[in-house]
Amino acid sequence: MDKNELWECFAQILEEELVPAMGCTEPIAVAYAGALCTRELGARPERVELAVSGNIIKNVKSVIVPHTGGRRGLRTAVAAGIVCGDPEAELEVLSHVTEAGLAALDEYLNTADIRVTRSEARCPFDIQVRLAAGADTAYVRVIGSHTNVVRVEKNGVPRVDLPFADGTVQPSPKRRLLTIQGIVEYAEGADLARVRPILQRQIEYNMAISQEGLSGAWGAQIGRILLHSYGGTVWNRAKAQAAAGSDARMNGCERPVIINSGSGNQGITASVPVIVYARHLGVSDGELLRALLVSNLVTIHLKDGIGSLSAYCGATSAGAGAGAGICWLYGGRYKEISHTVVNALAINSGMICDGAKASCAAKIASAVEAGLLGWQMNVGGSEFVGGDGIVIKGVENTIDAVSRLARDGMRETDNEILRLMMGEE
């Protein structure tokens, strides 16, 4: 593959990943499946069977479903999709809910037969919706990622039937082309006209929700506490403004965000600190966009070997990506960015994901701190080297080691987290 083909693949990855979503993406994916299934059924269902994997349960349990007036939970998410959802809008499926729609949602929740069970699938991301109205039935399955619809049925007759792997999600061949060296070379030479609309939308959306988090009393108010406690240095503002976006997003703010690796929190973490530093330095618009190419693609590269959901907090990957993008703004290139990424991963890998909720904002602050410290270690001539714990010589080897830790090594950790969250003995 020549350079131009490779770079076009990178641009396509950004188009696929940096898309808008309204609210936490797991309840939104449930709502999307419910809306899609209802459209196939062609009627308001009387009976609903929702089967979801443990990671979906974990990420929906404590977070507000957007545009539902503060309502929470899996029953709310699937019912909102059924009653109020627009499947054409995908991850903005609930963006057009009205007051009348909320009243209809409450009536439906009080009258419909909605049953929620845990999926038996091995894949950590699995949503299955089966609906019935009279003698008619419909079925939709979304597996592996938030809009990956592999099965659609009406009365047992398949309308969509795509192959899928019921196991650990592996990167596509296109994603396997990502390397730190390739990302840096792309950022240096990319045609910005090709990616400008994608990145400008990320800047607009994610900075807007960050500002909302700082101006309102959202969640645990981590962003505001950081600014009040530690002042307005650029180092602290980078952490605080990223955390503030999560403060708002996890606690019912209905502004859309541009996601990364299927996660709004990761999209915020990969972008907001880089934007804060770029504005502090007064760099050109083009230089900011190139730094965002680094931060976003590094985040995607780190997450691809892990999968969209696991026991490993994805903000860790995004914080390393942010550190890489900030390193770029200060003149760092392949060597410096590689050290920044390795350092950041060595510092924070192992931070657990215990679902989407208010404390995600604090984890984002920790992840950005690790990215910034990883970068400053490199500035100071310090680094973690092969043999330091899980660090293996060579940035790609360390990335692979962390992927194995998160994907395979923490599988039982994931089960134990879910047992604790569900109050199981």
C-alpha positions in Angstrom: 0.0 0.0 0.0 1.5 3.4 -1.0 1.5 6.4 1.2 -1.6 8.1 -0.3 -3.7 4.9 0.1 -2.5 4.5 3.7 -3.3 8.2 4.5 -6.8 7.8 2.9 -7.4 4.8 5.2 -6.4 7.0 8.2 -8.9 9.7 7.1 -11.6 7.0 6.7 -10.9 5.8 10.2 -11.5 9.3 11.5 -14.7 9.6 9.6 -15.9 6.4 11.1 -14.9 7.2 14.6 -15.4 10.9 15.1 -19.2 11.0 14.9 -21.8 12.8 17.0 -23.6 11.1 19.9 -26.2 12.4 22.3 -25.5 11.2 25.9 -23.7 8.1 27.1 -23.3 5.8 24.1 -24.4 2.5 25.7 -28.0 3.6 26.7 -28.1 5.3 23.3 -27.1 2.1 21.6 -29.9 0.3 23.4 -32.4 3.0 22.4 -31.2 2.8 18.8 -31.7 -1.0 18.8 -35.2 -0.5 20.2 -36.1 2.2 17.6 -34.8 0.0 14.8 -36.7 -3.0 16.0 -39.9 -1.0 16.4 -39.6 0.3 12.8 -39.3 -3.3 11.6 -42.3 -4.4 13.7 -44.4 -1.6 12.3 -46.4 -1.1 15.5 -46.0 -0.2 19.2 -44.9 -3.4 20.9 -46.8 -4.9 23.8 -44.0 -7.1 24.9 -40.3 -6.3 25.0 -37.4 -8.7 25.6 -34.0 -7.0 26.0 -30.9 -9.1 26.4 -27.6 -7.3 26.9 -24.0 -8.2 27.9 -22.6 -7.5 31.3 -20.7 -4.4 30.1 -23.9 -2.9 28.7 -25.6 -3.5 32.1 -22.6 -1.9 33.8 -22.5 1.2 31.6 -26.3 1.9 31.7 -27.0 1.2 35.4 -26.0 4.6 36.8 -26.1 7.1 33.9 -29.0 9.3 32.9 -30.6 8.5 29.5 -30.5 11.8 27.6 -33.8 13.5 26.6 -35.7 11.5 29.2 -36.0 14.1 31.9 -33.4 12.5 34.2 -34.7 8.9 33.9 -32.1 6.0 34.1 -31.7 2.4 33.3 -32.1 -0.2 30.7 -35.9 -0.3 30.7 -35.9 3.5 30.1 -33.4 3.3 27.4 -35.1 0.6 25.3 -38.6 2.1 25.9 -37.4 5.6 24.9 -36.1 4.1 21.6 -39.4 2.4 21.1 -41.7 5.3 21.9 -39.6 8.4 20.9 -36.6 7.2 18.9 -35.6 8.0 15.3 -33.5 5.1 14.0 -32.2 7.2 11.1 -30.4 9.4 13.6 -28.3 6.4 15.0 -26.4 7.7 18.1 -28.6 10.8 18.2 -31.7 8.6 18.2 -33.3 10.5 21.1 -32.5 14.0 19.9 -36.1 14.9 19.0 -37.9 13.8 22.1 -40.8 16.2 23.1 -42.7 16.7 26.3 -45.6 14.8 24.7 -43.1 12.0 24.0 -42.0 11.9 27.7 -45.6 11.5 28.8 -46.0 8.7 26.3 -42.8 7.1 27.6 -44.0 7.1 31.2 -47.3 5.6 30.1 -45.5 2.9 28.1 -43.1 2.1 31.0 -46.2 1.6 33.3 -48.1 -0.6 30.9 -45.7 -2.5 28.6 -44.3 -5.9 29.5 -40.5 -5.2 29.4 -38.1 -8.0 30.5 -34.4 -7.5 30.8 -31.9 -10.4 30.9 -28.2 -10.8 30.7 -27.0 -12.0 27.3 -25.1 -15.3 27.1 -22.8 -14.0 24.4 -19.1 -13.9 25.1 -18.7 -10.6 23.3 -18.6 -7.8 25.9 -20.8 -5.6 23.6 -24.1 -7.3 22.8 -27.6 -5.9 22.6 -30.6 -8.0 21.5 -34.1 -6.7 21.3 -37.2 -8.8 20.6 -40.6 -7.2 20.3 -44.1 -8.5 19.9 -47.4 -6.8 18.9 -50.3 -9.2 18.5 -49.1 -12.1 16.3 -46.2 -10.1 14.9 -42.6 -10.2 16.1 -39.4 -8.4 15.3 -35.8 -8.9 16.4 -32.6 -6.8 16.2 -29.1 -7.6 17.3 -26.3 -5.1 17.7 -22.9 -6.6 18.6 -19.3 -5.5 18.8 -19.9 -1.8 18.5 -22.7 0.7 19.0 -24.3 0.7 15.5 -23.0 -2.7 14.2 -26.4 -4.2 13.3 -25.9 -7.8 12.3 -29.4 -9.2 12.5 -32.9 -7.8 11.7 -35.9 -10.1 11.6 -39.7 -9.6 11.0 -41.8 -12.7 12.0 -38.7 -14.8 11.9 -37.7 -13.8 8.4 -34.3 -12.2 8.2 -34.0 -8.8 6.6 -30.4 -8.3 7.7 -28.1 -11.3 8.4 -24.4 -10.5 8.6 -21.6 -12.6 9.9 -20.1 -11.7 13.3 -17.7 -13.1 15.9 -19.1 -13.8 19.3 -16.0 -13.2 21.2 -13.3 -10.6 21.7 -13.6 -7.9 19.1 -10.5 -7.7 16.9 -9.3 -4.7 15.0 -10.3 -4.6 11.3 -7.5 -5.0 8.7 -7.7 -1.2 8.1 -7.2 -0.5 11.8 -4.1 -2.8 12.0 -2.4 -0.3 9.7 -2.2 2.2 12.5 1.2 2.7 14.2 2.7 5.6 16.1 5.2 6.2 13.4 2.6 6.1 10.7 0.3 8.5 12.7 3.1 11.0 13.1 4.0 10.9 9.4 0.3 11.4 8.5 -0.1 14.3 10.9 2.9 16.0 9.3 1.8 15.6 5.7 -2.0 15.2 5.7 -4.2 17.2 3.4 -6.1 19.2 6.1 -8.9 19.9 3.6 -9.8 16.2 3.8 -10.2 16.2 7.6 -11.0 19.8 8.5 -14.8 19.4 8.7 -14.4 16.3 11.0 -12.0 18.0 13.4 -13.7 21.4 13.4 -17.0 19.7 14.4 -15.1 18.0 17.3 -13.7 21.3 18.4 -17.1 23.0 18.4 -19.1 20.2 20.0 -16.6 19.1 22.7 -15.6 22.6 23.8 -19.3 23.5 24.1 -20.1 20.7 26.4 -16.9 21.4 28.4 -18.1 25.0 28.9 -21.5 23.7 29.9 -19.9 21.5 32.6 -18.0 24.5 34.0 -21.0 26.8 34.0 -23.6 24.5 35.5 -23.8 22.3 38.6 -23.5 19.0 36.9 -22.7 15.8 38.7 -19.8 15.9 41.1 -18.5 19.1 39.5 -15.0 17.8 39.1 -14.0 20.4 36.6 -15.1 23.3 38.8 -13.4 21.8 41.8 -10.1 21.4 40.0 -10.2 25.0 38.9 -11.2 26.3 42.4 -8.6 24.1 44.1 -5.6 24.3 41.8 -5.9 27.5 39.8 -5.9 28.5 36.2 -2.5 27.1 34.9 -2.8 25.6 31.5 -1.8 22.2 33.0 -4.8 22.3 35.4 -7.2 23.8 32.8 -6.5 21.0 30.4 -7.6 18.5 33.1 -10.5 20.6 34.4 -12.1 21.4 31.1 -12.0 17.8 30.0 -13.4 16.6 33.3 -16.2 19.3 33.0 -17.3 17.9 29.7 -17.9 14.5 31.4 -19.5 16.2 34.4 -22.2 17.5 32.1 -22.4 14.5 29.8 -22.8 11.8 32.5 -25.4 13.7 34.3 -28.0 14.5 31.7 -26.7 17.3 29.6 -28.3 17.0 26.2 -25.5 18.6 24.1 -24.0 16.2 21.6 -20.4 15.3 21.7 -18.0 13.9 19.1 -17.0 10.4 20.2 -13.8 8.5 19.8 -13.7 4.7 19.9 -17.4 4.6 20.6 -17.1 6.8 23.7 -18.0 10.4 24.3 -15.8 10.6 27.3 -12.9 9.3 25.3 -13.7 11.8 22.5 -13.7 14.7 25.1 -10.5 13.4 26.7 -8.6 13.1 23.4 -9.6 16.5 22.2 -10.3 19.1 24.9 -6.8 19.1 26.6 -5.1 19.5 23.1 -7.4 22.4 22.2 -6.7 24.1 25.6 -3.0 23.9 25.1 -3.2 25.0 21.4 -5.1 28.1 22.4 -2.7 28.8 25.3 0.2 28.6 22.8 -1.6 30.6 20.1 -0.7 28.1 17.4 -2.2 28.3 13.9 -5.5 26.6 13.1 -3.6 24.1 11.0 -1.3 23.2 13.7 -4.2 22.5 16.1 -5.8 20.2 13.5 -2.6 18.3 13.1 -2.2 17.9 16.8 -5.8 16.5 16.9 -4.9 14.0 14.2 -2.2 12.7 16.5 -4.4 12.6 19.7 -7.4 11.0 18.0 -5.5 8.4 16.0 -3.2 7.5 18.9 -6.4 7.0 21.1 -8.0 4.8 18.4 -4.8 2.8 18.0 -4.5 2.2 21.7 -8.2 1.2 22.0 -8.4 -1.1 18.9 -6.5 -3.9 20.6 -8.7 -3.7 23.7 -12.2 -3.5 22.3 -14.9 -0.9 22.9 -15.9 -2.2 26.4 -13.8 -3.9 29.0 -12.8 -3.6 32.7 -10.1 -1.2 31.6 -11.0 2.5 31.7 -10.9 3.8 28.1 -10.0 7.3 29.4 -6.5 5.9 30.0 -6.0 5.5 26.2 -7.5 8.9 25.5 -5.3 10.6 28.1 -2.2 9.1 26.5 -3.6 10.3 23.1 -4.0 13.8 24.5 -0.5 13.8 25.9 0.8 12.8 22.4 -1.1 15.6 20.8 0.2 18.1 23.3 3.7 16.8 22.7 3.2 17.5 19.0 2.3 21.1 19.7 5.6 21.5 21.5 7.6 20.1 18.6 7.7 16.5 19.6 7.6 13.9 16.8 7.9 10.1 16.6 10.6 9.6 19.3 9.1 12.1 21.7 5.5 11.0 21.2 6.5 7.3 21.5 8.1 8.0 24.9 5.0 10.1 26.0 2.6 7.3 25.1 4.7 4.6 26.9 5.2 6.7 30.0 1.4 7.5 30.2 0.5 3.9 29.8 3.0 2.8 32.4 1.5 5.3 34.9 -2.2 4.7 34.6 -2.9 1.3 33.0 -5.1 -0.7 35.2 -7.6 2.0 36.1 -10.9 0.1 36.1 -14.1 0.9 34.3 -17.0 0.5 36.7 -19.6 1.9 34.4 -20.7 5.3 33.2 -21.5 7.7 36.0 -20.4 10.9 37.7 -17.0 9.6 38.7 -15.9 9.2 35.1 -15.0 12.9 35.2 -12.4 12.3 37.9 -11.0 9.4 36.0 -10.6 11.6 32.9 -8.7 14.2 35.0 -6.4 11.3 36.2 -5.9 10.1 32.6 -5.1 13.6 31.3 -2.7 14.0 34.3 -0.9 10.8 33.2 -0.7 12.0 29.6 0.8 15.3 30.7 3.2 13.7 33.1 4.3 11.2 30.4 5.0 14.1 28.1 6.9 16.1 30.8 9.0 13.1 31.7 10.2 13.1 28.1 10.9 16.8 28.2 13.0 16.2 31.3 14.9 13.4 29.7 13.2 10.7 31.8 11.4 7.6 30.6 10.1 4.2 31.6 12.0 1.5 29.8 11.6 -2.1 28.8 11.4 -4.3 32.0 9.7 -1.6 34.1 6.6 -3.6 34.9 4.5 -4.1 31.8 6.6 -1.8 29.7 8.3 -3.7 26.8 11.0 -2.2 24.6 9.4 -0.5 21.6 6.2 1.6 21.7 4.2 -0.9 19.7 5.2 -3.8 21.9 4.1 -1.8 25.0 0.8 -1.0 23.3 0.3 -4.7 22.5 1.1 -5.6 26.1 -1.4 -3.2 27.6 -4.0 -4.4 25.1 -3.5 -8.0 26.3 -3.7 -6.9 29.9 -7.0 -5.0 29.3 -8.6 -7.5 26.9 -7.6 -10.8 28.4 -6.0 -10.3 31.8 -8.9 -8.2 33.2 -11.7 -10.4 32.0 -12.4 -11.8 35.5 -12.0 -8.3 36.9 -14.8 -7.3 34.7 -17.0 -10.1 36.0 -16.2 -9.2 39.6 -16.9 -5.5 39.0 -20.4 -6.4 37.6 -21.1 -8.7 40.6 -20.2 -5.9 43.0 -22.3 -3.3 41.1 -25.3 -5.6 41.0 -25.0 -6.6 44.7 -24.4 -10.2 43.9 -22.8 -12.5 46.5 
